[in-house]
Every structure is written in structure tokens, then in C-alpha cells.
């Protein structure tokens, strides 16, 4: 029973759909906007890395270059990288929230200067 991933051509989000029978596939519809305009994409796969190896990689000082804990954009980039390194798909919603937090941080630092 394969799970296929599709990208919606209307809202550009990914949906995963379980296909129980290749000869009788279910009707395809986006999980977000319910559009039928979907294109099949290659699914992501997990890399076999131990948790210890992932944590060591995150603790490597060379990966912390340019990290400013007072800069929301810098922290957002680090959080995305940490999610990728841990093998977690943070998803579009979390990425959008991190991007928004970075934009808000920029706006507040601009108003602090004025």
C-alpha cells in the first residue's frame, strides 16, 4: 500500500495520499484547498543516522557560525536547520510561522532605531 505525495497546482502545498489499489486509485484532491489539480512528486525519505550522530552534528561549533540569538531571522534559520538535521519535516505552516517571526523581528528592530 504505497503512499504517494502530490503538489497542488492551485495552493502549492503537498498532500500525501494512500493508494490501496493501483487499478482503482481514489479521487485525488488537495488536503488543504480540495483542488483536483495535483501533480505527483517524489516523496522525501529519511536518512539512516543515529540520534547521537544528529545531536553531535548540531553541537558542532562550525554549524553555529553566524547564529545571533537576538536576531529572529537567524534563530528561524537555525530552527529550520535543526528540524532538517533531526529528520523532521517542519511543514509549511511552521516554516511560514518562522518566516513571519523573522519579519516581525525585522520590523521591531527598525522601529527601535526610529
C-alpha positions in Angstrom: 0.0 0.0 0.0 2.0 2.9 -1.2 1.6 6.5 0.0 2.1 9.0 -2.8 2.8 12.7 -2.5 1.2 15.3 -4.7 1.7 19.0 -5.0 -1.3 21.1 -5.6 -1.1 23.4 -8.6 -3.5 25.9 -7.0 -2.2 26.4 -3.4 1.3 24.8 -3.9 1.1 22.6 -0.8 1.9 18.9 -0.6 -0.6 16.2 0.2 0.1 12.6 1.0 -2.5 10.1 -0.2 -2.8 6.4 0.5 -3.5 4.3 -2.6 -4.9 0.9 -1.8 -5.3 -0.2 -5.4 -3.3 0.9 -8.4 -6.1 -0.2 -10.7 -8.7 1.8 -8.7 -7.0 4.9 -7.3 -9.0 7.2 -5.1 -10.2 10.5 -6.4 -7.3 12.9 -6.0 -8.0 16.2 -4.1 -5.7 18.6 -2.2 -6.0 18.1 1.6 -5.9 21.9 2.0 -7.9 23.6 -0.8 -9.6 20.5 -2.2 -8.5 21.2 -5.7 -8.2 18.3 -8.2 -5.2 19.9 -9.9 -2.5 17.7 -8.4 0.9 16.6 -9.7 2.8 13.6 -8.3 6.1 14.5 -6.7 9.0 12.4 -5.4 8.5 11.6 -1.7 11.0 12.6 0.9 13.0 9.8 2.6 14.7 9.5 5.9 18.4 9.1 6.1 19.7 6.4 8.4 21.5 8.5 11.0 21.6 7.7 14.7 20.1 10.2 17.1 23.6 10.6 18.7 25.1 11.5 15.4 22.4 14.0 14.7 22.9 15.7 18.1 26.7 15.8 17.6 26.2 17.4 14.3 24.0 20.1 15.8 26.5 20.7 18.6 29.4 21.2 16.1 30.6 24.8 16.6 31.2 25.2 12.9 27.4 25.0 12.4 26.8 27.8 14.8 28.7 30.4 12.8 26.5 33.5 12.1 24.0 32.5 14.8 22.7 35.5 16.7 20.3 34.6 19.4 19.0 38.2 19.4 18.1 38.1 15.7 14.7 36.3 15.0 15.7 35.6 11.3 19.0 34.0 12.5 17.1 31.9 15.0 14.5 30.9 12.4 17.2 29.7 10.1 18.8 27.7 12.9 15.5 26.1 13.9 14.8 25.1 10.2 18.3 23.6 10.0 17.8 21.8 13.4 14.5 20.3 12.1 16.1 19.1 8.9 19.1 17.6 10.8 16.7 15.7 13.2 14.9 14.3 10.2 11.7 16.2 11.0 9.7 17.9 8.3 8.7 21.1 9.9 6.0 21.6 7.3 4.8 24.6 5.5 2.8 26.0 8.5 5.8 26.0 10.8 8.1 27.4 8.1 5.6 30.2 7.5 5.4 31.0 11.2 9.2 31.1 11.5 9.4 33.4 8.4 6.7 35.6 10.0 8.6 35.8 13.3 11.7 36.8 11.4 9.8 39.5 9.6 8.3 40.8 12.9 11.8 40.8 14.4 13.0 43.0 11.5 10.1 45.3 11.9 10.6 45.8 15.6 14.3 46.4 15.2 13.5 49.1 12.6 11.1 50.8 14.9 13.6 50.7 17.8 16.0 52.7 15.6 13.5 55.4 14.7 
